[in-house]
Amino acid sequence: MLQKKDFRKQAHIVADMIADHLENIEQFRVKPDLQPGDIRSRLPEYAPGNTEAFADILKAYNDIIVPGITQWQHPGFMALFPSNASYESILAEMLVSGLAVNTMNWDTSPAATELEERMLEWLRDICGLPKHWKGVLQDTASIATLTACIAAREKATHFAIQQKGSAGKTLVVYCSDQTHYSIEKAAMSAGIGKENVIKIPTDEKFALRADLLEQQMQKDIADGKLPCMVAATLGTTNSLAFDPLKAIGDICNTYRCWLHVDAAYAGTAFILEEYRHYLDGIELADSYVFNPHKWMMIQFDCSAFYVKDPMHLQKVFSYDPEYLKKQNSAAINYKDWGIPLGRRFRALKIWFVLRSMGIAGLQEKIRGHITLAQSFFNAIKNEPKWEIMAPFAMNVLCIRHVPEAGMRSEQLNAHNKELLQKINADGRFYLSGTTLRGEYVIRVVIGQSYVEEKHVESLIELLLELSASS
């Protein structure tokens, strides 16, 4: 076991290991070439009975763990939405680990609570969100969405479920057929039920059709059901489609239905004025979430959740046993703003990143990613055997290879799945696939912290090389 006298030396060693890893990350495959069980087989079956030297522990980390990690900070990571880090964010997390605090309420961490409050105001303002909104940091958008779903449930039922466990009516949640699965998971977890999540068809841009939403809502009301929440998405996972927020908001306002907006990934781009038009109608929303840990160079986990009415949120989630009662009535207790009691000190890394990079620095970084994605788009659209399969927005592209004219859909799907496997097997890049209306496509997300023009050019070369030989 490490003693106080050993800690400083080992901390310096670990800091050097982190720096070396990030400096040399391109020597690793983005996605390791492993099979399930490969790592587990190298780990002892039982915990050690006696102490082991810390140097041996670090050696095992380097030998076993690092080569078995999917390298999310690798510039060739273009599969899922990124989970970006920055040196500032890493250092903040190191300090947070040293403090080892629990930010459940103001009394347990005054500075952490008040920094969180201020950082959520900073994020709100730089992203163009309504000035009167109040926010809280959650771990992920999934938990924020569950929080919104429960808050919507209680508003729709006048707190009947919170108090009695039953609303007497079937509650309904609405989303598009492109919405992230976390909406269904939230409805399941909130006791609304997966069967009561209605997926509304989308238009040619993969955006929710507001006219069909209203028709479905009217039908459900006529059937004695109670519309509870609509989940609109600004930047879907499949293709980065944007739902028509103003039209959806007007419908929610008419039928007194909670409007939750999921901007988990694309929300960071709203620090750029040229993308604020997607926020038209945002003032009609009841809740909103975006993840600074995706595209804002802020370490995972860090999800910013905002509500129009914080008093309602606290009424839903507040519970005060004697040992947690407020000592100061003016203080914010974030344990009353969601599900968790124990909470991490997430605000420090936001503070470090925003102060170090500034708004201008973040804007430059995001615009840089979008410019690289535009270059990739221009290159692919001019290739006769490649197709762009969804409207191109920001830095997410859905593409497929068509080796011969007249191929059936199932043939093209199988071909592109095989091509994706070859791309990932190369080791320099990690891309993902998805299905858009039955057509299998390859997703490319150019937004990793350290990605440069040379990486995009290498990916284009690899795509053309592998597609020519397949």
PEUR-V498074 format. One record per backbone hydrogen bond with DSSP energy under -0.5 kcal/mol. CO is the residue of the C=O (numbers start at 1). NH is the residue of the N-H. If there is no record, write none. Layout:
BEGIN
co | nh
CO | NH
CO | NH
END
This chain:
BEGIN
co | nh
3 | 6
3 | 7
4 | 8
6 | 10
7 | 11
8 | 12
9 | 13
10 | 14
11 | 15
12 | 16
13 | 17
14 | 18
15 | 19
16 | 20
17 | 21
18 | 22
19 | 23
20 | 24
22 | 25
24 | 27
25 | 28
30 | 71
32 | 34
35 | 38
37 | 41
39 | 42
40 | 43
53 | 56
53 | 57
54 | 58
55 | 59
56 | 60
57 | 61
58 | 62
59 | 63
60 | 64
60 | 65
61 | 65
61 | 66
64 | 68
65 | 68
66 | 69
69 | 71
70 | 72
71 | 74
74 | 77
76 | 78
76 | 430
78 | 445
86 | 90
87 | 91
88 | 92
89 | 93
90 | 94
91 | 95
92 | 96
93 | 97
94 | 98
95 | 99
96 | 100
101 | 103
104 | 335
105 | 109
106 | 109
109 | 113
110 | 114
111 | 115
112 | 116
113 | 117
114 | 118
115 | 119
116 | 120
117 | 121
118 | 122
119 | 123
120 | 124
121 | 125
122 | 126
123 | 127
124 | 129
125 | 128
130 | 133
134 | 307
136 | 138
136 | 305
138 | 303
139 | 302
140 | 144
141 | 145
142 | 146
143 | 147
144 | 148
145 | 149
146 | 150
147 | 151
148 | 152
149 | 153
150 | 154
151 | 155
152 | 156
153 | 157
154 | 158
154 | 159
155 | 158
157 | 160
159 | 163
160 | 164
160 | 165
160 | 166
161 | 165
169 | 171
170 | 226
172 | 228
172 | 229
173 | 198
174 | 231
175 | 200
176 | 179
180 | 183
181 | 185
182 | 186
183 | 187
184 | 188
185 | 189
186 | 190
187 | 192
187 | 193
188 | 191
193 | 196
194 | 197
196 | 173
196 | 198
197 | 199
198 | 175
198 | 200
200 | 177
201 | 209
203 | 206
207 | 203
208 | 210
208 | 244
209 | 213
210 | 214
211 | 215
212 | 216
213 | 217
214 | 218
215 | 219
216 | 220
217 | 221
218 | 222
219 | 223
220 | 225
221 | 224
225 | 227
226 | 172
228 | 258
229 | 174
230 | 232
230 | 260
232 | 262
233 | 235
233 | 243
236 | 240
241 | 235
241 | 236
241 | 243
243 | 245
244 | 248
245 | 249
246 | 250
247 | 251
248 | 252
249 | 253
250 | 254
251 | 255
252 | 257
253 | 256
258 | 230
258 | 260
259 | 286
259 | 287
260 | 232
260 | 262
261 | 263
261 | 289
262 | 234
263 | 267
264 | 291
265 | 268
266 | 269
267 | 270
268 | 271
269 | 272
271 | 273
272 | 275
273 | 276
275 | 278
276 | 279
277 | 280
279 | 282
280 | 246
281 | 284
282 | 285
286 | 308
287 | 261
288 | 306
289 | 263
290 | 292
290 | 304
291 | 294
291 | 295
292 | 296
292 | 298
294 | 84
297 | 299
302 | 293
303 | 138
303 | 305
304 | 290
305 | 136
306 | 288
307 | 134
308 | 310
309 | 312
309 | 313
310 | 314
311 | 315
312 | 316
313 | 317
314 | 318
319 | 321
321 | 324
322 | 325
328 | 331
332 | 334
333 | 336
334 | 337
335 | 338
343 | 103
344 | 346
346 | 349
346 | 350
347 | 351
348 | 352
349 | 353
350 | 354
351 | 355
352 | 356
353 | 357
353 | 358
354 | 358
357 | 361
358 | 362
359 | 363
360 | 364
361 | 365
362 | 366
363 | 367
364 | 368
365 | 369
366 | 370
367 | 371
368 | 372
369 | 373
370 | 374
371 | 375
372 | 376
373 | 377
374 | 378
375 | 379
376 | 380
377 | 381
378 | 382
380 | 383
382 | 384
383 | 386
385 | 402
387 | 389
387 | 400
391 | 393
393 | 395
393 | 396
395 | 446
396 | 393
397 | 399
397 | 444
398 | 389
398 | 390
399 | 442
400 | 387
401 | 403
404 | 407
408 | 412
409 | 413
410 | 414
411 | 415
412 | 416
413 | 417
414 | 418
415 | 419
416 | 420
417 | 421
418 | 422
419 | 423
420 | 424
421 | 425
422 | 426
423 | 426
424 | 427
427 | 30
430 | 78
432 | 443
434 | 441
435 | 437
436 | 439
438 | 440
439 | 436
441 | 434
441 | 443
442 | 399
443 | 432
444 | 397
444 | 446
445 | 447
448 | 451
452 | 455
452 | 456
453 | 457
454 | 458
455 | 459
456 | 460
457 | 461
458 | 462
459 | 463
460 | 464
461 | 465
462 | 466
463 | 467
464 | 468
465 | 469
467 | 470
END
